[in-house]
Amino acid sequence: IFFLQVEVLDAKTREQLCFLDKVYGFVCPKGCFCSYTEGKSLRDDEILQNLPVGTTATMYFKDLGPQLGWTMVFLAEYIGPLLSYLLFYLRIPYIYSNRYALSSSPHRVVTLACVCHTFHYTKRLIETIFVHRFSHGTMPLRTIVKNCAYYWGFSAWLAYYINHPLYTPPSYGELQVNYALILFVMCEMGNFSIHLTLNKLRGDGPKGRRFPMPNKNPFTWLFFFVSCPNYTYEVGAWVSFSIMTQCLPVAFYTLLGFIQMTIWAKGKHKAYIREFKDYPSLRVAIIPLIL
């Protein structure tokens, strides 16, 4: 039987919180950050016997404050944009001039944009409940507030301009709208296909970890070229939405989303390379052959 001594320090003050003798197992409490080296957190499935710590270990402990489960996090983030956009589309009183209250836009693209936006966030909610598996149990409450402000605020900003009575359709009319709609639908289908593939990949648990590979579904063939095609399709969906609406706030939101998803994709790509020695060399993070 493997035993060791564990010293637990406060990650900020370095004050000793406790000293454990002859420890066989150690579980980091929910809502806390635990590490055996500064800056490197422990996964929920890691055990002391497999850590490079010898017979003694120093653990750094940090209380991250009030937490919320990831399912509830995504529900809170996505319900807001879904509902707020509809309020602008319906033009409820006091948003625009009173003479436009509860009126509808004469432009087909405005209705299509509402359908696409509603579909996008409804899909996200369904995936949150039935598809996604979360490697981390919780998120700090203060982070949730910031994320909700980001999603809810941008959704309202986009909706205000797209549904505004003075909104004008795209420069190339129905041709531009229809091609953008086709691209949007394809990207949404691709994004959903990747999420299903990742869901099946994680079905074996942490001991059966492997990197994702393309299958018979053509939408998964993007795995030949990028590590995170779900982000590639997500960016594609918002680019097509920007083209469809020809609205500057949408393009700005798309740019911010692309920057953030690129950061996430690069981190995931590097993690794959570190973990798997046979990881495909052709793959990049998010944009095939480029980035």
N, C-alpha and C positions, 0 to 999 in steps of 0.2 A: 504494500500500500504506500502511496506517495503522500508524504506530509511535508509542509514547509511553514515557515514563519512569515506572517504578513503584517507590515506596518502600514497603517492608513493615515495619510496626511491630508490636510485641507489644501486643495489645489492653489488657492490664492495666498493664504497666510503661511503655509507650510507647517502649521501647528499640528501636532500629533493628535488624531481623533481617537485612535485605539490601537492596540497591539494584539494580534492574534497568534497563538502558539499552536503548532500541530494542526494546521488547517489542511483539509482535503478539498473542500469546495468553497467558492466565493461567488456570490451573486450580487451584481450591482443593482441597487434599488431602482425602480421605475422613476423616471423624472430626474435622474442624476447622471453625471458624467464620471466614469471611472477609467483610469489608465494606469499602465505600469511604467510608461515613460511619458515625460511631459509632452502634451500635444497630440498623443495618439490614444484614441478612445478604444475601449474594449467592446467587441460585438457581444450580443446576448448569448451566442452559442459558444464563446470561448471559455476554456477551463484552465485553471492554474497549471496543471501538469504539462500543458502544451506551450506555455509561455517561456521565453528564454530568460528566466529569472534565477535559476539555480535553486538553492535551498532556502533563500530568503527573498522576499519581494516587498517593494515599496509601492503602494497604490495611492494614486492621487484622486481625491474625491471632491466633486463640486455639485452642489445642489442647484439645479437649473430652474427652480421655482415651480409654480403651478403648470400642469401639463394637460394636454388634450390628445386623445387618440387620433391617429391619422385619418381614419374614416370620417370622424366628426370634423376634422380639419378641412378636408376636401369638400364635404357637404356644405360647410359654412362659406368656403371660398367661392363655390360654384352656384349656390342657390341665389346669392346676391346679384351677380351679373345677369342671371336668367330672368329674375323678376324686375330688376331696375330697367333693363332694356325694354321690356314690354310696357312699362309705364310711359316711356317716351313714345313708343310706337302708337299707343292708344291716345296719346296727347291729352292726358288728364289735365283738368283745370290748373292754372297757375304756373305751368311749365312754359308755355308759349303765350302769345296774346289770347285773350278770352275769346275772340272770334274764331280761333282755331281749335278751341277745346272740344275734345272727343271727335274731331274730324279725322279723315284719312287722307293719305297722300295719293295724288293721281298717278304717281310714277310706279311702274311695276318693280323696279329695282329696289325700292324701299321695302316692299312686301317680301321680296326674295331675300333681302339682307336680314330681315327679322326672322324669316324661316331658317336661314343658315345659322344665325347667331343662336337661336333657340335650340336648334338641332345639336349644335356644337356642345353647348353646356349641358343639355339633357344627356348626350352621350357620355360626357365626363361623369355625370352623377351616376349613371348606370354602371360605368366601369368601376367607379369608386366602391359601389356596393357589391357588385358581382364578379369583377375581374381582378382588380389590383390586389397584390399581396405586398405588405409593407415590411421592410427589413428592420425599420426602427419603430418602436412602439408608440412613441408620443412626440409632440412638438410643444415647446414652451408657449405659454399663453400670450406673452408679449409679441412673439413672432407671428402668431395667428392674427393678432390685431393689425399688424403691419401688412400682412398678406391680404387680408380682407379689404383693407383700405385701398390697396393697389388694384385688386380685381374689381371691386365694386365701383371705385372712383373712375377707372378707365372705361368701364362698361357704360357708365352714365355719360361720360364725356363723348364717347363715340356715338351713343344713341341720340344725344342732343343734336348733333350736327346731321346725322343721317336722316333723322325723322323731322328735321326742321322744315317749316312751311316754305322756306326760301331755298331749300336744297335743290340742286340741279343735277340731272342724270349725267353719267360718264360721257366723255367727248365722242366716243365711237358708238354710242347708243347700245342697241340690243346685241349687236355682235360682240362687243366688249363684255357685256354682262353675261351672255350665254357661255362664252369660252371660259370666263372666270368661274362660272358656276360649275362647269364640268370639272375643272381643275380642283375646285373646292371639294366636290363630292369624292373624287379619286383620292385626295389627300386624307379625307376623313376615313374612308375605307381602309387606306393604308395604315393610318394611325391605329385604328381598331384592330387590324390584323396583327400588328406588331405587339400590341398589348396582350392579345390572346396568346401569342407565341411565348412571350415572357412569362405569362401566367403558368403555362404548361412547363416551362423550363424550371420554375421554382417549386414544382410539385414534389421533387425528390428531397427537399429539405437541404440544410446547410452541408450535410456530408456528401451529397451528390452534386455539388456545384459544378457547372460547366458553362461555357460561354454560348450565346445564342447562335444558331445557324439557320440559313434559309431552308424552306421546305417547299412543298408543291404549290403553295399559295404564291402567285406572282408578286404580290405586294411585299412579301418577305425577302425577295431577291435583293432588295437594297442592302441586306446584311452582307452581301458580297463586298460592299464598298465602304460601309460606315458601321460604327459600333452602336450608334443610337438612332436608328431610322425613325423611331417614334418622334424624336425631336425634329428630324428632317421633314416628316409629313406634317407635323404641327406648324412649323414655319411656313411650309407650302400652303397650308390651309389659310393662314392669315395673310400671306402675300396675295392669294387669289381673292380673299375678301377685300383687301385694299384695292385691287384692280377693279373688282366688281362695283364698289361704292365710289371709287376715286375720291376718297376722303382723307385729307392730310392727317387728322388725329389717328385714324386707323393705321396709316403707314408708320406713324411715330410709335404707336403701341407695338406694331409688328417688329420694328427695329429694336426696341427695348427687349421684347421677348426673345428675339434672335440672339442678342448679346448674352442674356441670362442662360438660355438653353445651350449656347456654345460653351459657356463655362462649365455647366453640368456635364455636357457630352465629353469635353476634354478630360474632366476628372474621371468619368466612367471609363473612357478609353485607356487612360494611364493605369487605372486599377486592373483592367482586363490584362494588359500587357505584363504587369507585375505578377499577377496570379497564375496566368497560363503561359507556359513556355512555348506552346505550339500555336499561339494566337496568330491568325492570318495577318501577314505583313502588308497586304494590299489595303486593309481597312484604315480609314481615318475616322475622325470623331463624328462629324455631322454633315459635311458637304462632300460628296464623292470626289476623290482625287484632288481636293483643294484644301479642306480644313477639317 
